[in-house]
Amino acid sequence: MTLRIELSPNPTEEERQAILQPLRAYNASKAAGAVPEHIALLVRDDNDEILGGLYARLFYQWLFIDLLSVPEQARGQGMGTRLMQMAEDLARERKCIGLWLDTFEFQAPEFYKKCGYSEIGHIADYPPGYKHFFFQKRLNN
């Protein structure tokens, strides 16, 4: 069999799945819980419109906070802290080892530190002139 590498400038979901499926199968052979579970905590207004929230996935006994967005009118009023606490409570219920996330220097690294997260690394100049931080918070279940 001859193999070749080809650039797909606009990959389809089918192409993504063709890469993901054998990777997931390999991972599943090495560690339990290889299929992520997605969760969302939604911030809605009186009209039931979603204005922000937290989107995360449970994977390998860790909760990864993928997205956190607090509506402008709610900033500085504890909503972000409440969302983070709810995510942590969920992680504890699910017997997670901890939570982790990434954020840019111009976003909220100090907020995450106030929530008890520790920096575990960063990438300088991503985007240029800024740092991209990685944080974790281990739980004592």
N, C-alpha and C positions, 0 to 999 in steps of 0.2 A: 504494500500500500504506500502510495506517495502522498505526503502531506504538504500543504502550502499555507501560507499566511496571506490573508486578504484584508485590506482596509474596508470597513463599512462606515462611511462618513455619517450616515443617518440610520443607526441600527434600529431594527424593528423590535417589538416586544418578543416576537418569535425567536429572533437571534439572541436576545438577552436570556430567554429561557433555555436555549440550547447550551449556553455557557453555565447558567445557574444550576440546572438539574443535575449534571454529573458532579458539580462541586457540592451541592447539598447531599447527594448520596454518599460521597466520600466523607464529608463531615459527620453525617449520621452514623457511619461505620466507626468513627473514632469517639464521638461524644453524644450523650443523650440530649434530647431537647433541641434538635437542629432546625425546627420549624418555628419561626417567630410568631408571636401573638401581638397584634397591634391594638393599642388602646388610645382613646382621646378623651380629654376633659375639655368641654366646650364652654366658652363664655358667650352667652346669648343676651340680647337686649329684650325690651318689652315686646317687640315685634317678632321675636323668635329668630332674629337674624344672628348668625355667628360672627362675632367681632374679634375673636381671638381664642386662645386656649393653649393646651399642651397636647402634643402628639408623641407617642412613645411606642417602643416595642419591647416585649419581654423575650429574652433570648439567652439561652445558657445560664439561667438563674441570675441574670442581670437585667435591669430595666434601663434601656437607652433612651434618653430624652432627645428626640430628633428635632422637635420644634417647640418653642415657647414664644407666644406673642400675647402681650397684655395690651388691651385697647388704650389708646392715648388718654382718654378721660379717666381711666382707672389707675394710671401709673402713680406710684408713690402712696397708694392707699392700701397696700397689703395683698392685692389680688395675686401678684406674682408669687409671693411667699405662700399664699394659700394653695395655689396650683402645685407648687413644688412639694408642699406638705402632703397634699392629696396623693401625688405620685409616689412619694416615699411610703405613705400608709399602704398604698396598693402593693408596692414592692415587698413590704413586710408581710402582708397577707399572703402573697404568692411565694413566700420563703426565698426571696432573692438574696444574693450575697451583697449586692449593692446597686447603685445607680451610676450612670456615667453620661457625659454629654460633651459637646464641643461648642465653642463660641468664639466670635471674633473680638479682638481688643476693643473695637468701637461699639460692641454690644454690651454684654453684662458680666464680665469676669468678676467684678467686685461683688455684684449681687449673689453670684453662686458661692463665693467665699463666705459671705454672710449667712448663707444657707447651710454651711458646714462642708462644702466641697473642697477638695484639695487638688491643686494643679498636678497633673501627672506628665505634662509635657506641653510643648508648643512648637509651632512651625513659624519661623521668622519670615517676613515678607510674603505672607499669604493672607490677603492681597498685599501687593507691594506697599511698604511703609507701615504695615500692621502685623500683629501676631495673631495666629489662630491657636487658641488654647484648648486643651483637653483636661477635663475634671472628672473626679470620681468621688463617691461617698459610699464607704463600706458600712453595712448595717450590722448591728449586733443583735441578731435574732434570738 
